[in-house]
């Protein structure tokens, strides 16, 4: 498991969804 602490600005620049929900890009989670 990896935990990143980011600023509010970084949060806006790199959105992430729950699990494999969109936006699925940070990090990209592939289907098993």
C-alpha positions in Angstrom: 0.0 0.0 0.0 1.2 3.5 -0.8 0.0 6.7 0.7 0.6 10.1 -0.8 0.0 13.4 1.0 -0.8 16.1 -1.6 -1.7 19.7 -1.6 -5.2 21.0 -2.6 -3.7 22.2 -5.9 -2.3 18.7 -6.7 -5.6 17.2 -5.8 -7.3 19.3 -8.4 -4.6 18.6 -11.0 -4.6 14.8 -10.5 -8.2 13.6 -9.7 -8.7 10.0 -8.8 -11.9 7.9 -8.6 -12.8 5.2 -6.0 -11.3 1.9 -7.0 -11.5 1.5 -10.8 -14.2 4.2 -11.2 -13.4 7.2 -13.4 -11.1 9.0 -13.4 -8.9 5.9 -13.2 -5.5 7.4 -13.9 -3.6 8.1 -10.7 -2.6 5.3 -10.4 -4.2 3.4 -13.3 -5.8 0.3 -11.9 -6.2 -2.5 -14.5 -8.9 -5.1 -14.4 -7.7 -8.4 -12.7 
